[in-house]
Amino acid sequence: MLNDKERRELAQAHALWDKNEVDAAWDIVKNLLIEHPHDGVTLQMGGHIYDKSGNVPVAYHLFKAATEADPREASGWLNLGRLAEDLWRTSEAERCYDKALKLSNREDTTRCTYGNLAALCVDNARYAEAEKWSKKLLEQWPGDQGALSNLGFAQLGQRNWAEGWANYRHCLDLKARTRINYRGEPEWDGTPGQTVVLYGEQGMGDELSFASMVPDALKHCKKVILDCDSRLAGLFKRAFPGAKVYGTRRFKPMGEKVKLWDEEDREFDASLAIGQIGEYFRNAPEKFDGKPYLLPDPERLLMWEALWKTKHKPKIGIAWQGGISKTGSRFRRWTLEQLVPVLKSVDAHWVVLEYKPALVELEAFKAKYPEIDIKEYPHATLTKDYDDTAALVSSLDLVFCMQTSVAHLSGALGVPCWVCVPPTSQWRYGATGEDNPWYDSIRVIRQQKGEWNFGQIAQQLSDHFRRVPRAAVRVA
């Protein structure tokens, strides 16, 4: 048990943590833990420090020790659940949240637990449950931004477009979506006839997908200015000649980037995150036409097509991993060894579409399976110009991939794509079915009961290439 002096020291550590001075905060907590290694409050403070410093595994173990030291403290279970969720220990996280709710006698703990349960269900494509927890929170705390945001994700995942987009707006300014204001302009409210800046605010796949709505915005607005990832600038300039495209999305400070634009584009009426225009242009099922909207560089495409004429076999793109740790990369990756039945199912030239270098892995694999024709073209995939990748993908007969950005690129180009989606999928894939309303050319293959049936996929792929004439494989 801490004495009065030690409690003051712990309060000082908390103040330092609050100011992001985590090293100084830990120096205090470390000394307290030497004297009191089983004090639950001190262990929790240590967990908060390591969490803020980005060391999630250590933070998890400190919170776990805190719940063992003080199993009746609801906040310990709440925080342990949150860290377990960060480590994708989903079942454990749910058990912790259940204990937190049963023990909670504080409104803030109950409120956070409801919100975390909603977020957990969103992350695991359990959208009906996410909606339930979000609404339960909102019943007691109307207007909660996090709850409205999770409700939006849940509704979009269930294809409740009108309500979903309206609530999705509330996640602007949260961690996943950065709101940009360039020079004091208002957010665009859909008013026609204005000059509007649309900016990317999430990952590459999101930006590619949301770009499908740019043609709608061009018809609706006097002028559209796109502030996009520099890797997409060339691709977007060709696809949307009516827009002014600048690859300045990641430039900082935000207000200064406008000085890099043409003088005629430095005055505008409003701005908005590009994903949010779904509220105006994708608010009903019939608003999704699923048609391709990006165009490859014709000269780069011609080069690939000339090469493929020498192969005399189908060309299939393949990507076997996607995401990062916080987006569930552990569930979005295979080994090439696992994919052997698929790779042997068609006598094809397999084209590597990984966004990270794969040469070392490929060399080891080809030494074991020399009969499989698989090759990486790093000048097209490990590039800062996504036009290179787009031309390669556009030249292929089909793409087979894990859930990753190349699936969005395939759909945007109209290239047939079989994308494999784990239970931790993103809301755009929904929770059931093989279709994706954003892209007609995509087929969704869902993981069943924690397993991938590579034998079945291999048979379907073999049947596909026996059934479809070579010249008709591509979708126009």
N, C-alpha and C positions, 0 to 999 in steps of 0.2 A: 504494500500500500504506500502510495507516495505521501510524503509529508508536505507541509505548506510550501517550503522552499522549492521542493521538486515540482510541485504543481505550477508554481510561478515559472520555473524553467521550461516546463512543457508548454505553457501558454506562450512563452517567448519563442519556442520552436515553431508553434503554430503561426505566430505572426510573421516569422521569417519565411515559412513555407508559403504563406499568403502573398508575400512579396517576391516569390520565385527564387529566394535565396536558399535553395535546397541543401547545398553542402553545409552551410552554417546550421541549418535546422537539424540535419542529420548528426552533426557533431554533438549537439545537445541530447538528442534522442538516444544515440548510441551509448553515451555515458549513463543515461537513465536505465537503459536496458541491461547494462552490466550489473547494476544494483538490483533491478527488478525485471528479470527476464520473462516473467509471466504476467506482467501487468497489461491487462487488455487495452486500456486507453492508450498507453505508450506504444504498444504494438500496432494499434490502428494508426497512430500518428506516423510511425515508421512506414507503414504501408502507403499512406497518402504521399509521403515524401518520395518513395521509390516509384510510385505511380506517376507523379508529376515529372519525374526525371526520365520517364520512358522505360523503366525497367519493370515491365509487367510481371514476369515470373517471380521475381523477388517480392514485389508488392503482394502478389497472390499468396505467397507462403506466410508473409507477415500477417495478413488478414486472417488466414487460416489459423495461425497460432492465436490470434486475438479471440476468435470464436471458441477455441478450446479453453482459453483462459477465462472467458466470460461468456458462456453459452446463452445467457439470458439477455444479452445486449443486442437489440434488433439491428442497430446500425452496423455492427460487425458483420452480421449475416448479409445485410444489404450490400456492403462493400465487397465482401467475399464473392457474392453472386455477380457483381459487376465485373470483377477481375476474372472470374471463371468464364464469364461470357466473352470477355476480351480474348481469352485463350481458346474460345470455341468449345468449352466444356459445357455444352448446353444443358444437359440433364442435371448436372451439378448446380449450375446457375439457377435453374428453376427450383430445385430443392431449397437452395439458400433463400431465394425470394419468398418461398412459401413460409419458411421459418421467420423471416423478417416481418411478414404481414401478421403472423400469429402473435408475435412478441411486441409488435409496435404499439407504443402509447404516445407517439408524437406524429403530428400531422405531416411534417416535412419528410419523415421516414416513409410513411404510408404513401405519400404522393410520389416520391422518387421510385418506390418499389413498383407501383402501378405503371409508371412511365417506363421503367426498365423492362418490365414484362412485355409491354407493348413493343418496345424496340427489339427485344429478343425474338418475338414472333414475326416481326417484319423481316429480320435477318434470316429467318428460317422458312420464309415463304408460307407462313401460317397466318394468312391475312385476315381470315374471319376472327381468329383469336386476338390478333393485334387490334382489330376494330373494337372488340369487346373490352379489352383492357383500356384502350384510349377513351372510350365513352364512359367507362366506370370512373376514370380520373376526372373527366370533364364534368361529370355529374356533381362532383364535390368542389372542383376548382375550375369553373368555367373560364375559358380564355387562355388556359395554359398552352404556351407556344409549343413545347415539346409534344404534348398530347395531340394537338391539332396537326402537327407535322407528321407524327406516326399514323394518325388517322388518315391523312392524305396518302401516305405510302400504301396503307392497307386497302384503301378504296381503289387506288390505281391498280394495285395487284389483282383486285377482283373486277377490274374493268368498269368500275363505276366512275366514268370519266369526269362528268360535270362536277360532282362533289369532291372527287379526288384531287383535281387540279386546284380547286379553290383552297383546299386545306394544305396541299403541297406547298403553296406559297409561304406557309408559316415556317418552313425549314430554311428559307433565306436568312442568312446571318447566323445560322447554326454551323457546326463544324463542317458538315458536308458541302455546304453551298455558301460561297462568299458573295455578299451583295457589293456591287460597285457603284459608286456615284462619282462621275467624272468632274462635274463643275457645278453642282448644286441643282441639277435638273430633276424633275419628278420621275417617278417610275411610270412606265408606259401602262395605260389602262385600257388599251385596245382601241383608242380613238383613231378613226381612219384619217388619212391625209396628212400625217405628221412625219417628220424626219426622226427616225428612231435608231438608237444604237442597241444592238443585241450582242451580248457578251457571253462567252463560254465560262462556266463556273464549276465544272466537275471534271471527270476524267475524259480521256480521248474517246472512248466508246459512247459516252453520253453526248459529247459534242457532235460526233458523227450522226448519232440517231436523231437528235433534236434538229439538226440541219435539214431534215426532211420537211420542216415547217417553214423554211426560209421562202420558198416560192409563194406560200400563202401570205407571208408578211409583205413580200414585194408587190403583190396585187392590192394589198390593203393600205400600204403606207405611201407617202409621197417619196420617201427615200429610206433605204435601209443601209446601215453601216454595221459590218460584222467585225467584232474584235475577237479574233480566234487564236488558237494555238498556232505558233509559227509553222509547225509541221503540216498544218492543214491549209495554209494560206493559198498555195498554188492550186490545190484541188478545189477549194471553194471559189476561187476567182473564175475558174473555167465553168463550174457548175452553175454559178449564180452571177452571170455577167451584168445583171441589173443592180447588183449590190456593190458597195465599196467595201473591200475586204482588207483588213490589216492584221498581220500576224503578231499582234502586240499584247495578246491576252496576259501573258506572264510578266510583262514589263512593269517595273515599279519605279517611283511611286505612281499610283493609279492616275492621279490628276495630270501628271506630267506627260503621260503617253500621248495625250491628244496633240501635243506639240509635234509629234512625229507624223501626224496625219496631214493630208493635203489641206491647205487653208480653207477650201470650200466645205470641208467636212468637220470643221472645228465648232460649228454652230449646229445644235440639234435641239429637238423639242423634249425628248424623253429617252430613257434607257431601260433595259430590262434583261434579266438573265434569260438566255435563249430557251432553256427548258420551260420557263414559265409561260411562254406564248402558247403552250398546249391548252391553257385555260381559254384561249380564243379560237384556236384552230383544230383542236383534237378533243372536243368535248362531247362527242357522240360517236358510236361505232361507225356510222357511215362517213365520218370525216377522215377515216384511215383508208387510203387507197392502196397502200403497200407497194407502190410502183418505185422502180429505181430513180434516183435523182442526182447521182454523181456520175461524172464522165471521166474516164482515164485519159491521160496524155496520149494522143493517137500515135505519136512517134515512138514512145516507150513501149506502147502496146504492140506495135508492129515488130519491134525487136524481139519481144518474147514470142510472138507468133511464128517468127522466122526460126527461132531456136526449136520450138516445139515440133515443127515440121520434120525435124531430124529424129524425133523420138518414136513416132509411129505407135503411140499408145496413149491412153488417157492421162491427163495431167491433173493430179489431185493435191490440193493444198492441205497441209496438216499442221495443227498447233496443239500441243498436249499439256499446256499449263497456262494459267491466267490468274490475274488478281495479285494482291499483296496480303500480308498477314491479316490486316484488319478487315479485308473483304473476303476472308475465308479461303485463302490460297491453298490451305492444306486439303480442302475438299475439291479444289479445281486443278488438279494435276494428276497425270499418269506418268508411268515410265514407258519408254519405248518397248521394253520387254512385254509389258501388259498389252501393248497394241499389236503384237506380232500377228495374231489371227486376222486383225483388220488389214494390216499391211500386206498380208499374203493373200487376201481375198480377191484382189484385182491385180493383174499384171499392169501396173501403172508406174508412171514417173511421179514419185511422191515429193512434193515441194514443201520444204520446211518454212513455216510462217511464224516461227517463234520470234518474240520481240527482244530476246536475250540471246547472246551467242550460244550456239548448240554444237559447234564443231567437235569439241572433245567428246561429248556424249555420242555424237554420230559416228566418230571414228571407232569407238569401242563397239558400238552396235553393228556397224557394217563388217567389222572383223568377224563377228559371230554369225551374222546373217548376210553374207555377200550377195545372195540371190535377190535381196530386196533393193530396189532402185530408189534410193532416197537421197536428196541433196539439198544443201542450204545455199542460198544465193544472198550472201550478207549485204551486197551493195544495194539490194532491193528491200531488205527487211530491217537491217541495222542502220537506219538512215535517219537524218533529221528532216527529210522531205517525204511526207507520206504519199506524195505523188508517185514515188518509186514503188512503194508497196501496192498502191491502187492499180497501177498498170500490170504488175505481176498477178495480183488476184483476179483482175478482169480477164486475163488470158487463160485462166484455168477452167477445167470442165466442172469441178466441184471442189468445195472446201469442207473438210471434216475437222472439227475442232472442239476443244473444251470451251466453256463459256469465257470469252475474252473479246477484246476490241475487234479482232479480225472478223468476227461474226457480224458485227454492225457494218463493217466495211463491205463485206460480201453482200449483205442485204441492200445496202445503199447503192451498190453497183449492179444489182440484179443477178448476181452469180449464185447458183444453187449452193446451199450451205446446210450441212447437218451439224447442228450445234448441240453439244451434250451439256445438260444443265443439272447440277446437283440440287439437293433439297435446300441448300443455302443460296438459292438463286436470287436474282435481282427482280424488282417489281415488274419490269418490262416484259419478263417471260411469264408472268402469272404463276399459277400453281398447278394447272392441269392443261392437257391438250398438246398437240404437236404444232399448232399454228402460232404465229406471232403477228399481231395486226400491223406492226410497223413495216414488215417486209414480207412480200409474197414468196420470195425465193428461199426463205428459211424454213427448215424443218427442225423442230425441237425434240430432242431425245432426252427423256428424263430418267434419272437414276432411280432404280426400284429397290427398296428395302436395303439400302446401303451398298448395293452392288451394281457394277456395270456388266451387262451381258454382251461381252465382246464377240462371242460366237454368233449370237443373233444379229448383231450389227454387221459383222463380216458377211453373213449370208445375205442380208438385205442389200449391202453394198454390191456384192457380186451380182445379185439379181438385177439391181438398178443398171449396171453397165452392160448386162446381157440384153436388157429390155429396151434401153434407149439407144437409138442409132447415134453413132459418134458425132455426126454433124448437128444433131439436135440436142446434144447434152446441155449446151449453154442456153440460158434464158435471155431472150432479147429484151 
